[in-house]
């Protein structure tokens, strides 16, 4: 697995993932909030399988 997410992309994914995940614990307390784990994990790891399939790389030139 090569890293295919840039720094800004990763930070945004972690923030969005935490916001969505918080819906499982506060607010509407819906189990759909656990979908926030997807962007959270991909942001922490730096690899997005969908980006790999679509051949998208937000790392920049020469970093991956």
mmCIF file of the N, C-alpha and C atoms, coordinates in Angstrom:
data_MODEL
# 
_entry.id   MODEL 
# 
loop_
_atom_site.group_PDB 
_atom_site.id 
_atom_site.type_symbol 
_atom_site.label_atom_id 
_atom_site.label_alt_id 
_atom_site.label_comp_id 
_atom_site.label_asym_id 
_atom_site.label_entity_id 
_atom_site.label_seq_id 
_atom_site.pdbx_PDB_ins_code 
_atom_site.Cartn_x 
_atom_site.Cartn_y 
_atom_site.Cartn_z 
_atom_site.occupancy 
_atom_site.B_iso_or_equiv 
_atom_site.pdbx_formal_charge 
_atom_site.auth_seq_id 
_atom_site.auth_comp_id 
_atom_site.auth_asym_id 
_atom_site.auth_atom_id 
_atom_site.pdbx_PDB_model_num 
ATOM 1   N N  . UNK A 1 1  ? 0.837   -1.182 0.000   1.00 0.00 ? 1  UNK A N  1 
ATOM 2   C CA . UNK A 1 1  ? 0.000   0.000  0.000   1.00 0.00 ? 1  UNK A CA 1 
ATOM 3   C C  . UNK A 1 1  ? 0.876   1.238  0.000   1.00 0.00 ? 1  UNK A C  1 
ATOM 4   N N  . UNK A 1 2  ? 0.788   2.011  -1.064  1.00 0.00 ? 2  UNK A N  1 
ATOM 5   C CA . UNK A 1 2  ? 1.491   3.276  -1.123  1.00 0.00 ? 2  UNK A CA 1 
ATOM 6   C C  . UNK A 1 2  ? 0.568   4.372  -0.622  1.00 0.00 ? 2  UNK A C  1 
ATOM 7   N N  . UNK A 1 3  ? 1.132   5.343  0.044   1.00 0.00 ? 3  UNK A N  1 
ATOM 8   C CA . UNK A 1 3  ? 0.341   6.477  0.518   1.00 0.00 ? 3  UNK A CA 1 
ATOM 9   C C  . UNK A 1 3  ? -0.150  7.253  -0.702  1.00 0.00 ? 3  UNK A C  1 
ATOM 10  N N  . UNK A 1 4  ? -1.455  7.499  -0.758  1.00 0.00 ? 4  UNK A N  1 
ATOM 11  C CA . UNK A 1 4  ? -2.009  8.225  -1.890  1.00 0.00 ? 4  UNK A CA 1 
ATOM 12  C C  . UNK A 1 4  ? -2.848  9.428  -1.450  1.00 0.00 ? 4  UNK A C  1 
ATOM 13  N N  . UNK A 1 5  ? -2.649  9.869  -0.215  1.00 0.00 ? 5  UNK A N  1 
ATOM 14  C CA . UNK A 1 5  ? -3.356  11.037 0.308   1.00 0.00 ? 5  UNK A CA 1 
ATOM 15  C C  . UNK A 1 5  ? -2.346  12.070 0.789   1.00 0.00 ? 5  UNK A C  1 
ATOM 16  N N  . UNK A 1 6  ? -2.570  13.302 0.417   1.00 0.00 ? 6  UNK A N  1 
ATOM 17  C CA . UNK A 1 6  ? -1.720  14.395 0.859   1.00 0.00 ? 6  UNK A CA 1 
ATOM 18  C C  . UNK A 1 6  ? -2.050  14.809 2.283   1.00 0.00 ? 6  UNK A C  1 
ATOM 19  N N  . UNK A 1 7  ? -1.261  15.704 2.826   1.00 0.00 ? 7  UNK A N  1 
ATOM 20  C CA . UNK A 1 7  ? -1.418  16.139 4.214   1.00 0.00 ? 7  UNK A CA 1 
ATOM 21  C C  . UNK A 1 7  ? -2.765  16.806 4.460   1.00 0.00 ? 7  UNK A C  1 
ATOM 22  N N  . UNK A 1 8  ? -3.156  17.715 3.597   1.00 0.00 ? 8  UNK A N  1 
ATOM 23  C CA . UNK A 1 8  ? -4.432  18.418 3.774   1.00 0.00 ? 8  UNK A CA 1 
ATOM 24  C C  . UNK A 1 8  ? -5.589  17.428 3.667   1.00 0.00 ? 8  UNK A C  1 
ATOM 25  N N  . UNK A 1 9  ? -5.506  16.528 2.702   1.00 0.00 ? 9  UNK A N  1 
ATOM 26  C CA . UNK A 1 9  ? -6.535  15.502 2.519   1.00 0.00 ? 9  UNK A CA 1 
ATOM 27  C C  . UNK A 1 9  ? -6.665  14.642 3.780   1.00 0.00 ? 9  UNK A C  1 
ATOM 28  N N  . UNK A 1 10 ? -5.542  14.255 4.336   1.00 0.00 ? 10 UNK A N  1 
ATOM 29  C CA . UNK A 1 10 ? -5.556  13.411 5.535   1.00 0.00 ? 10 UNK A CA 1 
ATOM 30  C C  . UNK A 1 10 ? -6.149  14.147 6.730   1.00 0.00 ? 10 UNK A C  1 
ATOM 31  N N  . UNK A 1 11 ? -5.773  15.410 6.916   1.00 0.00 ? 11 UNK A N  1 
ATOM 32  C CA . UNK A 1 11 ? -6.296  16.189 8.040   1.00 0.00 ? 11 UNK A CA 1 
ATOM 33  C C  . UNK A 1 11 ? -7.804  16.355 7.917   1.00 0.00 ? 11 UNK A C  1 
ATOM 34  N N  . UNK A 1 12 ? -8.270  16.680 6.712   1.00 0.00 ? 12 UNK A N  1 
ATOM 35  C CA . UNK A 1 12 ? -9.713  16.839 6.500   1.00 0.00 ? 12 UNK A CA 1 
ATOM 36  C C  . UNK A 1 12 ? -10.461 15.537 6.747   1.00 0.00 ? 12 UNK A C  1 
ATOM 37  N N  . UNK A 1 13 ? -9.893  14.417 6.326   1.00 0.00 ? 13 UNK A N  1 
ATOM 38  C CA . UNK A 1 13 ? -10.536 13.116 6.538   1.00 0.00 ? 13 UNK A CA 1 
ATOM 39  C C  . UNK A 1 13 ? -10.652 12.796 8.026   1.00 0.00 ? 13 UNK A C  1 
ATOM 40  N N  . UNK A 1 14 ? -9.613  13.094 8.792   1.00 0.00 ? 14 UNK A N  1 
ATOM 41  C CA . UNK A 1 14 ? -9.648  12.823 10.230  1.00 0.00 ? 14 UNK A CA 1 
ATOM 42  C C  . UNK A 1 14 ? -10.703 13.698 10.906  1.00 0.00 ? 14 UNK A C  1 
ATOM 43  N N  . UNK A 1 15 ? -10.748 14.974 10.541  1.00 0.00 ? 15 UNK A N  1 
ATOM 44  C CA . UNK A 1 15 ? -11.736 15.881 11.138  1.00 0.00 ? 15 UNK A CA 1 
ATOM 45  C C  . UNK A 1 15 ? -13.151 15.452 10.783  1.00 0.00 ? 15 UNK A C  1 
ATOM 46  N N  . UNK A 1 16 ? -13.392 15.180 9.498   1.00 0.00 ? 16 UNK A N  1 
ATOM 47  C CA . UNK A 1 16 ? -14.731 14.751 9.067   1.00 0.00 ? 16 UNK A CA 1 
ATOM 48  C C  . UNK A 1 16 ? -15.099 13.419 9.710   1.00 0.00 ? 16 UNK A C  1 
ATOM 49  N N  . UNK A 1 17 ? -14.145 12.491 9.772   1.00 0.00 ? 17 UNK A N  1 
ATOM 50  C CA . UNK A 1 17 ? -14.400 11.197 10.393  1.00 0.00 ? 17 UNK A CA 1 
ATOM 51  C C  . UNK A 1 17 ? -14.786 11.322 11.855  1.00 0.00 ? 17 UNK A C  1 
ATOM 52  N N  . UNK A 1 18 ? -14.083 12.181 12.581  1.00 0.00 ? 18 UNK A N  1 
ATOM 53  C CA . UNK A 1 18 ? -14.411 12.388 13.995  1.00 0.00 ? 18 UNK A CA 1 
ATOM 54  C C  . UNK A 1 18 ? -15.781 13.044 14.170  1.00 0.00 ? 18 UNK A C  1 
ATOM 55  N N  . UNK A 1 19 ? -16.104 13.979 13.279  1.00 0.00 ? 19 UNK A N  1 
ATOM 56  C CA . UNK A 1 19 ? -17.418 14.632 13.352  1.00 0.00 ? 19 UNK A CA 1 
ATOM 57  C C  . UNK A 1 19 ? -18.541 13.633 13.092  1.00 0.00 ? 19 UNK A C  1 
ATOM 58  N N  . UNK A 1 20 ? -18.382 12.811 12.083  1.00 0.00 ? 20 UNK A N  1 
ATOM 59  C CA . UNK A 1 20 ? -19.415 11.817 11.770  1.00 0.00 ? 20 UNK A CA 1 
ATOM 60  C C  . UNK A 1 20 ? -19.496 10.764 12.876  1.00 0.00 ? 20 UNK A C  1 
ATOM 61  N N  . UNK A 1 21 ? -18.344 10.343 13.369  1.00 0.00 ? 21 UNK A N  1 
ATOM 62  C CA . UNK A 1 21 ? -18.312 9.341  14.435  1.00 0.00 ? 21 UNK A CA 1 
ATOM 63  C C  . UNK A 1 21 ? -18.965 9.866  15.709  1.00 0.00 ? 21 UNK A C  1 
ATOM 64  N N  . UNK A 1 22 ? -18.866 11.155 15.947  1.00 0.00 ? 22 UNK A N  1 
ATOM 65  C CA . UNK A 1 22 ? -19.485 11.720 17.148  1.00 0.00 ? 22 UNK A CA 1 
ATOM 66  C C  . UNK A 1 22 ? -21.002 11.572 17.127  1.00 0.00 ? 22 UNK A C  1 
ATOM 67  N N  . UNK A 1 23 ? -21.594 11.409 15.947  1.00 0.00 ? 23 UNK A N  1 
ATOM 68  C CA . UNK A 1 23 ? -23.043 11.220 15.853  1.00 0.00 ? 23 UNK A CA 1 
ATOM 69  C C  . UNK A 1 23 ? -23.495 9.915  16.506  1.00 0.00 ? 23 UNK A C  1 
ATOM 70  N N  . UNK A 1 24 ? -22.580 8.978  16.671  1.00 0.00 ? 24 UNK A N  1 
ATOM 71  C CA . UNK A 1 24 ? -22.928 7.714  17.322  1.00 0.00 ? 24 UNK A CA 1 
ATOM 72  C C  . UNK A 1 24 ? -22.983 7.872  18.841  1.00 0.00 ? 24 UNK A C  1 
ATOM 73  N N  . UNK A 1 25 ? -22.380 8.936  19.370  1.00 0.00 ? 25 UNK A N  1 
ATOM 74  C CA . UNK A 1 25 ? -22.295 9.089  20.814  1.00 0.00 ? 25 UNK A CA 1 
ATOM 75  C C  . UNK A 1 25 ? -23.047 10.305 21.346  1.00 0.00 ? 25 UNK A C  1 
ATOM 76  N N  . UNK A 1 26 ? -23.101 11.374 20.561  1.00 0.00 ? 26 UNK A N  1 
ATOM 77  C CA . UNK A 1 26 ? -23.854 12.568 20.941  1.00 0.00 ? 26 UNK A CA 1 
ATOM 78  C C  . UNK A 1 26 ? -24.785 12.933 19.796  1.00 0.00 ? 26 UNK A C  1 
ATOM 79  N N  . UNK A 1 27 ? -25.677 13.822 20.030  1.00 0.00 ? 27 UNK A N  1 
ATOM 80  C CA . UNK A 1 27 ? -26.605 14.206 18.963  1.00 0.00 ? 27 UNK A CA 1 
ATOM 81  C C  . UNK A 1 27 ? -27.666 13.141 18.772  1.00 0.00 ? 27 UNK A C  1 
ATOM 82  N N  . UNK A 1 28 ? -27.893 12.702 17.521  1.00 0.00 ? 28 UNK A N  1 
ATOM 83  C CA . UNK A 1 28 ? -28.973 11.734 17.285  1.00 0.00 ? 28 UNK A CA 1 
ATOM 84  C C  . UNK A 1 28 ? -28.654 10.315 17.764  1.00 0.00 ? 28 UNK A C  1 
ATOM 85  N N  . UNK A 1 29 ? -27.411 10.042 18.118  1.00 0.00 ? 29 UNK A N  1 
ATOM 86  C CA . UNK A 1 29 ? -26.976 8.720  18.599  1.00 0.00 ? 29 UNK A CA 1 
ATOM 87  C C  . UNK A 1 29 ? -27.412 7.605  17.643  1.00 0.00 ? 29 UNK A C  1 
ATOM 88  N N  . UNK A 1 30 ? -27.115 7.797  16.385  1.00 0.00 ? 30 UNK A N  1 
ATOM 89  C CA . UNK A 1 30 ? -27.468 6.829  15.360  1.00 0.00 ? 30 UNK A CA 1 
ATOM 90  C C  . UNK A 1 30 ? -26.282 5.924  15.051  1.00 0.00 ? 30 UNK A C  1 
ATOM 91  N N  . UNK A 1 31 ? -26.537 4.650  14.788  1.00 0.00 ? 31 UNK A N  1 
ATOM 92  C CA . UNK A 1 31 ? -25.446 3.740  14.427  1.00 0.00 ? 31 UNK A CA 1 
ATOM 93  C C  . UNK A 1 31 ? -24.773 4.115  13.104  1.00 0.00 ? 31 UNK A C  1 
ATOM 94  N N  . UNK A 1 32 ? -25.437 4.918  12.302  1.00 0.00 ? 32 UNK A N  1 
ATOM 95  C CA . UNK A 1 32 ? -24.813 5.361  11.050  1.00 0.00 ? 32 UNK A CA 1 
ATOM 96  C C  . UNK A 1 32 ? -23.581 6.220  11.315  1.00 0.00 ? 32 UNK A C  1 
ATOM 97  N N  . UNK A 1 33 ? -23.462 6.723  12.520  1.00 0.00 ? 33 UNK A N  1 
ATOM 98  C CA . UNK A 1 33 ? -22.286 7.502  12.881  1.00 0.00 ? 33 UNK A CA 1 
ATOM 99  C C  . UNK A 1 33 ? -21.006 6.700  12.806  1.00 0.00 ? 33 UNK A C  1 
ATOM 100 N N  . UNK A 1 34 ? -21.111 5.387  12.908  1.00 0.00 ? 34 UNK A N  1 
ATOM 101 C CA . UNK A 1 34 ? -19.919 4.536  12.813  1.00 0.00 ? 34 UNK A CA 1 
ATOM 102 C C  . UNK A 1 34 ? -19.316 4.543  11.418  1.00 0.00 ? 34 UNK A C  1 
ATOM 103 N N  . UNK A 1 35 ? -20.045 5.051  10.435  1.00 0.00 ? 35 UNK A N  1 
ATOM 104 C CA . UNK A 1 35 ? -19.473 5.209  9.099   1.00 0.00 ? 35 UNK A CA 1 
ATOM 105 C C  . UNK A 1 35 ? -18.320 6.213  9.112   1.00 0.00 ? 35 UNK A C  1 
ATOM 106 N N  . UNK A 1 36 ? -18.251 7.015  10.156  1.00 0.00 ? 36 UNK A N  1 
ATOM 107 C CA . UNK A 1 36 ? -17.153 7.959  10.303  1.00 0.00 ? 36 UNK A CA 1 
ATOM 108 C C  . UNK A 1 36 ? -15.806 7.277  10.492  1.00 0.00 ? 36 UNK A C  1 
ATOM 109 N N  . UNK A 1 37 ? -15.833 5.991  10.807  1.00 0.00 ? 37 UNK A N  1 
ATOM 110 C CA . UNK A 1 37 ? -14.576 5.246  10.932  1.00 0.00 ? 37 UNK A CA 1 
ATOM 111 C C  . UNK A 1 37 ? -13.848 5.138  9.595   1.00 0.00 ? 37 UNK A C  1 
ATOM 112 N N  . UNK A 1 38 ? -14.588 5.126  8.500   1.00 0.00 ? 38 UNK A N  1 
ATOM 113 C CA . UNK A 1 38 ? -13.967 4.980  7.178   1.00 0.00 ? 38 UNK A CA 1 
ATOM 114 C C  . UNK A 1 38 ? -13.040 6.154  6.877   1.00 0.00 ? 38 UNK A C  1 
ATOM 115 N N  . UNK A 1 39 ? -13.526 7.408  6.888   1.00 0.00 ? 39 UNK A N  1 
ATOM 116 C CA . UNK A 1 39 ? -12.583 8.496  6.618   1.00 0.00 ? 39 UNK A CA 1 
ATOM 117 C C  . UNK A 1 39 ? -11.534 8.661  7.718   1.00 0.00 ? 39 UNK A C  1 
ATOM 118 N N  . UNK A 1 40 ? -11.890 8.327  8.947   1.00 0.00 ? 40 UNK A N  1 
ATOM 119 C CA . UNK A 1 40 ? -10.925 8.433  10.034  1.00 0.00 ? 40 UNK A CA 1 
ATOM 120 C C  . UNK A 1 40 ? -9.754  7.479  9.823   1.00 0.00 ? 40 UNK A C  1 
ATOM 121 N N  . UNK A 1 41 ? -10.050 6.236  9.529   1.00 0.00 ? 41 UNK A N  1 
ATOM 122 C CA . UNK A 1 41 ? -8.984  5.238  9.335   1.00 0.00 ? 41 UNK A CA 1 
ATOM 123 C C  . UNK A 1 41 ? -8.165  5.552  8.089   1.00 0.00 ? 41 UNK A C  1 
ATOM 124 N N  . UNK A 1 42 ? -8.827  5.903  6.980   1.00 0.00 ? 42 UNK A N  1 
ATOM 125 C CA . UNK A 1 42 ? -8.070  6.205  5.764   1.00 0.00 ? 42 UNK A CA 1 
ATOM 126 C C  . UNK A 1 42 ? -7.207  7.452  5.956   1.00 0.00 ? 42 UNK A C  1 
ATOM 127 N N  . UNK A 1 43 ? -7.684  8.403  6.752   1.00 0.00 ? 43 UNK A N  1 
ATOM 128 C CA . UNK A 1 43 ? -6.879  9.591  7.023   1.00 0.00 ? 43 UNK A CA 1 
ATOM 129 C C  . UNK A 1 43 ? -5.672  9.295  7.882   1.00 0.00 ? 43 UNK A C  1 
ATOM 130 N N  . UNK A 1 44 ? -5.834  8.427  8.858   1.00 0.00 ? 44 UNK A N  1 
ATOM 131 C CA . UNK A 1 44 ? -4.714  8.059  9.733   1.00 0.00 ? 44 UNK A CA 1 
ATOM 132 C C  . UNK A 1 44 ? -3.691  7.225  8.978   1.00 0.00 ? 44 UNK A C  1 
ATOM 133 N N  . UNK A 1 45 ? -4.164  6.275  8.183   1.00 0.00 ? 45 UNK A N  1 
ATOM 134 C CA . UNK A 1 45 ? -3.270  5.367  7.453   1.00 0.00 ? 45 UNK A CA 1 
ATOM 135 C C  . UNK A 1 45 ? -2.631  6.069  6.258   1.00 0.00 ? 45 UNK A C  1 
ATOM 136 N N  . UNK A 1 46 ? -3.387  6.960  5.599   1.00 0.00 ? 46 UNK A N  1 
ATOM 137 C CA . UNK A 1 46 ? -2.858  7.670  4.436   1.00 0.00 ? 46 UNK A CA 1 
ATOM 138 C C  . UNK A 1 46 ? -3.117  6.964  3.126   1.00 0.00 ? 46 UNK A C  1 
ATOM 139 N N  . UNK A 1 47 ? -3.897  5.917  3.157   1.00 0.00 ? 47 UNK A N  1 
ATOM 140 C CA . UNK A 1 47 ? -4.205  5.152  1.947   1.00 0.00 ? 47 UNK A CA 1 
ATOM 141 C C  . UNK A 1 47 ? -5.710  5.041  1.788   1.00 0.00 ? 47 UNK A C  1 
ATOM 142 N N  . UNK A 1 48 ? -6.201  5.390  0.605   1.00 0.00 ? 48 UNK A N  1 
ATOM 143 C CA . UNK A 1 48 ? -7.618  5.279  0.294   1.00 0.00 ? 48 UNK A CA 1 
ATOM 144 C C  . UNK A 1 48 ? -7.779  4.266  -0.844  1.00 0.00 ? 48 UNK A C  1 
ATOM 145 N N  . UNK A 1 49 ? -8.457  3.143  -0.593  1.00 0.00 ? 49 UNK A N  1 
ATOM 146 C CA . UNK A 1 49 ? -8.637  2.141  -1.648  1.00 0.00 ? 49 UNK A CA 1 
ATOM 147 C C  . UNK A 1 49 ? -9.382  2.695  -2.868  1.00 0.00 ? 49 UNK A C  1 
ATOM 148 N N  . UNK A 1 50 ? -10.338 3.574  -2.655  1.00 0.00 ? 50 UNK A N  1 
ATOM 149 C CA . UNK A 1 50 ? -11.072 4.155  -3.785  1.00 0.00 ? 50 UNK A CA 1 
ATOM 150 C C  . UNK A 1 50 ? -10.147 5.018  -4.638  1.00 0.00 ? 50 UNK A C  1 
ATOM 151 N N  . UNK A 1 51 ? -9.260  5.766  -3.996  1.00 0.00 ? 51 UNK A N  1 
ATOM 152 C CA . UNK A 1 51 ? -8.277  6.548  -4.744  1.00 0.00 ? 51 UNK A CA 1 
ATOM 153 C C  . UNK A 1 51 ? -7.397  5.623  -5.581  1.00 0.00 ? 51 UNK A C  1 
ATOM 154 N N  . UNK A 1 52 ? -7.019  4.472  -5.030  1.00 0.00 ? 52 UNK A N  1 
ATOM 155 C CA . UNK A 1 52 ? -6.181  3.528  -5.760  1.00 0.00 ? 52 UNK A CA 1 
ATOM 156 C C  . UNK A 1 52 ? -6.902  2.997  -6.998  1.00 0.00 ? 52 UNK A C  1 
ATOM 157 N N  . UNK A 1 53 ? -8.188  2.684  -6.846  1.00 0.00 ? 53 UNK A N  1 
ATOM 158 C CA . UNK A 1 53 ? -8.965  2.171  -7.977  1.00 0.00 ? 53 UNK A CA 1 
ATOM 159 C C  . UNK A 1 53 ? -9.103  3.238  -9.060  1.00 0.00 ? 53 UNK A C  1 
ATOM 160 N N  . UNK A 1 54 ? -9.352  4.479  -8.645  1.00 0.00 ? 54 UNK A N  1 
ATOM 161 C CA . UNK A 1 54 ? -9.541  5.574  -9.596  1.00 0.00 ? 54 UNK A CA 1 
ATOM 162 C C  . UNK A 1 54 ? -8.224  6.222  -10.022 1.00 0.00 ? 54 UNK A C  1 
ATOM 163 N N  . UNK A 1 55 ? -7.102  5.717  -9.495  1.00 0.00 ? 55 UNK A N  1 
ATOM 164 C CA . UNK A 1 55 ? -5.763  6.235  -9.795  1.00 0.00 ? 55 UNK A CA 1 
ATOM 165 C C  . UNK A 1 55 ? -5.634  7.726  -9.460  1.00 0.00 ? 55 UNK A C  1 
ATOM 166 N N  . UNK A 1 56 ? -6.132  8.087  -8.277  1.00 0.00 ? 56 UNK A N  1 
ATOM 167 C CA . UNK A 1 56 ? -6.028  9.453  -7.772  1.00 0.00 ? 56 UNK A CA 1 
ATOM 168 C C  . UNK A 1 56 ? -4.930  9.487  -6.718  1.00 0.00 ? 56 UNK A C  1 
ATOM 169 N N  . UNK A 1 57 ? -4.110  10.536 -6.757  1.00 0.00 ? 57 UNK A N  1 
ATOM 170 C CA . UNK A 1 57 ? -3.045  10.694 -5.778  1.00 0.00 ? 57 UNK A CA 1 
ATOM 171 C C  . UNK A 1 57 ? -2.979  12.163 -5.395  1.00 0.00 ? 57 UNK A C  1 
ATOM 172 N N  . UNK A 1 58 ? -3.251  12.478 -4.137  1.00 0.00 ? 58 UNK A N  1 
ATOM 173 C CA . UNK A 1 58 ? -3.205  13.867 -3.676  1.00 0.00 ? 58 UNK A CA 1 
ATOM 174 C C  . UNK A 1 58 ? -1.929  14.172 -2.913  1.00 0.00 ? 58 UNK A C  1 
ATOM 175 N N  . UNK A 1 59 ? -0.966  13.265 -2.961  1.00 0.00 ? 59 UNK A N  1 
ATOM 176 C CA . UNK A 1 59 ? 0.299   13.452 -2.251  1.00 0.00 ? 59 UNK A CA 1 
ATOM 177 C C  . UNK A 1 59 ? 1.157   14.554 -2.851  1.00 0.00 ? 59 UNK A C  1 
ATOM 178 N N  . UNK A 1 60 ? 1.056   14.771 -4.096  1.00 0.00 ? 60 UNK A N  1 
ATOM 179 C CA . UNK A 1 60 ? 1.945   15.697 -4.774  1.00 0.00 ? 60 UNK A CA 1 
ATOM 180 C C  . UNK A 1 60 ? 2.956   14.918 -5.594  1.00 0.00 ? 60 UNK A C  1 
ATOM 181 N N  . UNK A 1 61 ? 3.817   15.599 -6.245  1.00 0.00 ? 61 UNK A N  1 
ATOM 182 C CA . UNK A 1 61 ? 4.780   14.978 -7.150  1.00 0.00 ? 61 UNK A CA 1 
ATOM 183 C C  . UNK A 1 61 ? 5.953   14.405 -6.366  1.00 0.00 ? 61 UNK A C  1 
ATOM 184 N N  . UNK A 1 62 ? 6.261   13.137 -6.606  1.00 0.00 ? 62 UNK A N  1 
ATOM 185 C CA . UNK A 1 62 ? 7.446   12.506 -6.051  1.00 0.00 ? 62 UNK A CA 1 
ATOM 186 C C  . UNK A 1 62 ? 7.365   12.084 -4.600  1.00 0.00 ? 62 UNK A C  1 
ATOM 187 N N  . UNK A 1 63 ? 6.226   12.179 -3.954  1.00 0.00 ? 63 UNK A N  1 
ATOM 188 C CA . UNK A 1 63 ? 6.139   11.807 -2.551  1.00 0.00 ? 63 UNK A CA 1 
ATOM 189 C C  . UNK A 1 63 ? 5.660   10.390 -2.353  1.00 0.00 ? 63 UNK A C  1 
ATOM 190 N N  . UNK A 1 64 ? 5.081   9.784  -3.359  1.00 0.00 ? 64 UNK A N  1 
ATOM 191 C CA . UNK A 1 64 ? 4.563   8.428  -3.188  1.00 0.00 ? 64 UNK A CA 1 
ATOM 192 C C  . UNK A 1 64 ? 5.202   7.487  -4.169  1.00 0.00 ? 64 UNK A C  1 
# 
